[in-house]
Amino acid sequence: MKDDVARVPLSTAFWYWLRLGFMSFGGPAGQIALMHQELVERKRWISEKRFLHALNFCMVLPGPEAQQLATYIGWLMHRTWGGVIAGGLFVLPSLFILMGLSWVYLVFGSVPAVAGVLYGIKPAVTAIVVFAAYRIGSRALRNAWLWAIAAAAFIAIFAVKVPFPLIVLVAGITGYVGGKYAPGTFAIGGRHDAAAQTHAPALIDDDTPTPSHALFTWKRFFIVLAVFVALWLAAIGTLAMIFGRQGALTQMGWFFTKAALLTFGGAYAVLPYVYQGAVEHQHWLTGLQMIDGLALGETTPGPLIMVVAFVGFVGGWTKAIFGPDALVLSAVLAATIVTFFTFLPSFMFILLGGPFIETTHGNLKFTAPLTAITAAVVGVIVNLAVFFALHVLWPRGLQGSFDWPSLVIGLAAGIALFRFKAGVIPVVLVCGVIGLAYRLLV
């Protein structure tokens, strides 16, 4: 592999990963499809089998699987720095774009034109969350037991207000026990169709030996673990010394570290947890601002979990960490800190687990607990859809008036997504235009 990989200079890979960072629209499915088309079919940097092997590993990890897949391939080709560059460039363009949009939102959000666009986007986002629950549920809920887990998770978080981490823990234990006594019920089937054979050999082909830097050793494992723990301790310790343990930035670092470890099932699954902490407990932003942030996140490249940068930006602005005359500085620093703590675990998982995964080129054995967690995630996402719908259709609370135009826009977005398979970005943009037109005419 060494000679093959040498034919792809790190500089060439750098420009590809940078371009991907600006093009990675369409959520994880679209991002993975884009990487597959470029890296497997066109460039032939990696074979279909090795690509899917890495993807299966990323899918069982908490965190954004598309960003982790880019990190994995970058690391496999160009060692640690290759992984850092690939994963970092997958995120940085989105961070800068989202910070710019967040500033526009906070400064000009009350302008009628901007408010009109957001008015149309909010019901579209609600329809998108419903569609996300449908997509994941159609794959994950294959029998009555898994449906029951999803229903129980929905009731637990909606009616009983059980914290999301506890739901994940109980679901995992349920899957572990169920896997012992009813393995067929909790078995995970293949996610991908068999790949068509290609004629040109890939630089990292099916039978290409694992490079020396990707071989598993316990010494390397503990060194990598120690480095990441030291990075995290240095970052959180510095924030605690400067701003205090209860300071907003310190609390953001701690909270989003926990959120990063709980993102099983994608961004939609962890958003209820982010809502509980950021909106209800810490009051970094309001529920309506959270919906607006998700709308902005849907229209920018990069993983959807980047909505946390919006949460950090608004939180830093709201808390005025450096005073009322430095709101932008407070917001930018908060968004950067939130992004750092959210994605640091993703890099750790790849650089720690990648060498172990490279020792087994067969199919990964997905665990029964993961199946149960995925089922519970469906119920949690449905709860998120209900939460959004309540805020959009009754903007002044259930005692207020019902917003019929929002219902019409939301239904139209749902029909576009379910019936006509429209893309998320066109749906969001069209609904934004409709909302603008309605607000200007009424």
N, C-alpha and C positions, 0 to 999 in steps of 0.2 A: 504493500500500500504506500510505502514511503515515496517510491519513485512516481507513482500515479498522482498522489496528492501534490507532490512538488510541481506538477504541471498546472495546478491551479494556485497561483500566487495568492498570498493573503490579501494583497492589495486588490486583486480581482474579486475575491470573495467579499471584501469590505464594500465595494461599490454595489455589488448585488444585494447585500443585506440592507444597505442604506436605501436603495431603490424599493426594496420590498417593504421597508418601514413606511414609505409614503403611499404604497399601493395596497396595503393589507386591509381593505374594506371587506364587508360581508360576514363578519363574525368568524369563529374558529373554523367552521366548515369551509367557508370561502377562502380563508387564509391557508388552510391545509391543502385545498385543491390547487391554489396558486403555486405553492411550493412544489407540489407533486408535478404539476405541469412543467415547471421550470427545471427543477433539480433532477427529476426522474426521466421525464420524457424528452426534454430539449437539451439540457446541458449534459445529462448522463453523469452527474457527479456521484450519484448513489443509486443502487438498484432498487427495484420495487420491493423486494423482500426485506432488505435492510431498512428501507424507509418505513415500511409498515411495522417492522419489529420495534423500531425506535418510537413510532407513534403509539403503539399499544402500551409501551412503558409510560409514555407521557400521559396517557389517558387515565392511568390508575393513580396518578399523583394529584395532590391538591395544587391548584394554580392553573394558569392559562395554557392549555396543551399546545396551541400553535406556537406561542413564544418559546415554550420549553423544547418543542421539536426543532425550532431554528437553533436554539442553544446547543442541543444534542448534536446536530449535524455539523455545526460550526466547530464544536469541540472535537468531534471525531476526525474532521479534516485538518484542523490547524491547532490542536491542543487547547489549553485553557484559554489563551487569549482569543482564539478563534471562537470559542463558545461565548465568551464575554462580549465580543464584538457583535456576533450574530444576535444574541438575545438582547443586548443593549440597544442596537439600532432598530430592533423590532418595536421598541417602546419609546425611544427619545423623540422621534418626529411627532408621535401622538401627544406626548407630554407638552411639547412646545405649542402645538396647534390648540390643544385643549386649554392651556393657560391663557392664550390669546382670546379664545372664545369666551372663557369664563370672565375675563376682564370686561369684554364687551357686554356680557350678560349683566354683570353687577353695575356697570356705569350707565348703560343705556336700556336696561331691561324694562324700565317704566315707560319708554317711548312707545307710543301707540303701535307703530309698525312692528317693533320687536315683540311687544306683547301679543299682537295679533298672530304672528308666526308661531309663537309658543302656544297660543290657544289651540291652534290646529294640530300641533305636534303632540301635545299631551295625550289626547285620545288615541293617536296612532301608536304611541309607546305602549299604552295599555293593551292594544290589540297585538302588538309585537310580543309582549310578555306572555299573553295567552297562547300565541302561536309557538313560542319557545316551550311552554309546558306541553303542548300537543306533540311537538317534534320529539322531545325527550321521552315523554310518556309512551308514545307509539312504539319506541324501541325498547324501553325498559320494563313496562308493565305487561308481561307476557302471561301471567296467570293470576288467579284470584288472591293468592297470598301477597304478591307484590302490589296489587291494587289496594289490599287492606293496609299495607304499610304506608302507601302514599296517602290514603284517607286519614290514617291515624296521625301522620305527620302534619297534615293540613289542620286537623282539629286541635292538635297540640299547640301549634304556633298561633292559630287564628283565635281560638276560643280560650285557651288556657294560658297563652303568652309564654310557653316554654321556650327557653333560650335555644337558639339554633345549634350551638355546640352539643347540648344535651340530646337533642334530636338525632344528631349524627352519631353520637356515642351509642344510644339505645338501638338505633337501626343497625349499626355495625355488630353489636352483640347479638341482635336477633338473627342477622345473616350468618354469623359464626355458628350459632347453635343450630339454625336451620340447615346449614351446609353439612352438618354432621348427620342429621336425621332425615333430611330430605334433599340430598345433593342435586337431584334433577330440577327441583323447584328454584334453586338459587344458582344454577349454572349459567354462565354468560356465554352466549354464542358469538360467532365471529362477527365483526363489525364491517368487514370489507369484502367485496367480491374478489374472486381470484384475479390476479393481475394478468393482463395480456403480456405475452413474452415479447421482448424487444430484441432486435438483432444486434445492435451495437452494445458492446460490453460497457459497463459502468466503471468509473474510476474506483468506487467502492462497490464491488460486485458481491454476488451471493457468497462466493467462496473466497473472497479476499481476506487474508489473515488479519486479525485484529492488530492494529499498530501498538508499538511498545507502550506509548503513553496512555493507552486505553485498557491495558491489562490490569486486572484487579489484584491489589495487594493490601493487606491490613495496614501496613505502614502508611501507604498513600491515603487510605481511607481516613485514618485518624489525623493525618496532617491536614487534609482538606477540611475535615470537621472542625479542627482546632482553629483554622484560619477564619472560617465563617463565624464561629462562635465569638472569636476575638473581634471581628468586624462589627458584629451586632452589639457586643458589650461596649466597644469603644464609641459607637454611634449613640446608643441609648444613654450611656454614662455621661457623654459630653452634654447631651441635651438636659439630663438631670442636674448636672453641675451648673449649667448656665441659666436654665429656666425653672429649676426645681422639679421635684418628682411629680407634683400636681400641675405643672405648667402645661399649657395647651399642646405645645410641640412634643413634649415628652409623652403625654397621654396619647397623642396621635401615633407616635412611633410604637408604643406598646400595643395599642388597639389594632393597628393594621398589621402588626406581626401576627397577632392571633387570627385576624381575618385571612391572612395569606395561607395559614395552615388549615383553613376550613373550606377552601374553595373547591370542594368536590362537586362535580357536575357543572362547572362553569360559573361565569359571573352572575347569572340570574339566581343561582342557588345561594350565593353569599350576600346578595343585596339585602335580603331581610335582616341579616345579622348586622350589616353596615347601618341599615336604617335604625335598628334598635339602639345601637351604640351612639351613632353620630347625631341622630335626630332626637330620640327620646331621652337618652341619658346625658350626653355631653352638650347637646344643643348647639352644635357647630353650624347647623343649617336647619331649615324647616322642611316639612314633608313635601310641600310643593316645589321647593328648590331642588329636592332630591329627584323629583320627576323631571324637572327641567334639565338637571345634570345628566340623567340617563338619556334624554333626548339629544343632548349635545354629544354624548359618548357614542351614540348610534351613528352620527354623521361624520365621525373622524376615523382615520385609519388606526390600526393597532387593536389590541385585545379590548373587549368591552369592559373588563375590570378596570381599565384606565379611568372609568368614572370616579374612582377613588381620588384621582388627582383633582377633579372638580370639587369633591367633598373637602379635600385639604385646602384648596384655594379659597373657597367660600368660608371655611372655618377660620383660616388665618386672617381673612378680611374682617370677619365678624368679631373675632376676639381682639383685633387691633393689637397684635403682639408687640409691635414696635411703636405704638401710639397712633393717633388719628391722622398724623401727617405722613405716615409711611405704610399705608394700607397695602399698596402694591407689593412692597418688599415683604411684608408679613405673609401675604397670600402666596407669592412665588416660593418663598422658603418653605411654607407649610406643604404646598403641593409637591415640591421636590422631596421633602422628608417622607411624606406619605408614599410616594412612588418608590423610594429607596427601600423602605421597610416592607412594602407589598411584594416586591420582586426579588429581594435578597434570598428568601427561601427557595424560589424557583431555580435560581442558579445553583444553590447548594444541592438540591435534589438531583439535578442532572450530573454535576461533577462528582457527587458521592455515589450515585447509583448507576451511572453510565458504565463504568468498568465492569460492574457485576452483570449488567444486562448484556454486555458484549461477550461475556463468557458463554452465553446460551443463545444460539441463533435459531432455536426452535420457537414455536408459538409460546407466548407467555400464558401462564395459568392464572386467570383472573380469580380473585377470591370471592367466596360467598358473601362476606361482609360488604364488599364493594357493591354487589348487586342490590343488597338491601338499602345501602346508603343512597344509591342512585334512585331507587324507588321513592325513598323519603324525600329526596330532592324535588321530585315532581310535585308532591304535595306542598312543599315550601314555595315553589314557584307559583303555584295556583294561589296561594295566600298573597303573594306579592301582586298578582294580577288583581285580586279582589281589593287590596289596599289602594292600588292606583285607581281602579274604577270608582271606588267610593269618593276619593278626593277630586277626581275629574268630573264625575256626574253630579256630585253635591259639593261644589267648591266652598260653600259656606257652612258645611256640616249637614247632617241628616235632617236637621230642623229647618234648613233653608230650602230654596227652590231647586227643582231638578233641571239640569242643563241639557235640554233636548238637542241643540246643535252639536254638542260634544258627542252625544250618543250616535247621531247620524254619521259624524266623521269617523268615530271609532268603528261602527259597523261597516262603513265603506272600506276602511283600512283592513278590517278582518276579511272581508270578501276578496280584496286584492291579494292578501297573503295566502288564504286557504284555497280559494277557487282558482285564481289566475297565477299563483306561484310568483307573485311580484317580489322584487328584491326589497330589502329593508330600506335602503337609502332612497330609492324612488318613492316609496310609500311615505316616508317621513317628509321628503321635500314637497310632494304634492299636497299632503295634508297641511303643511306649513303655509303653502300658498292659499289653500282654501280658507284656513283660519284667518289669514291676513285679509283676504277679500271680504269675508264675513264681518270682521271687526270694522273695516273701513266703510262698509255699506250700511251697517246697522247703527 
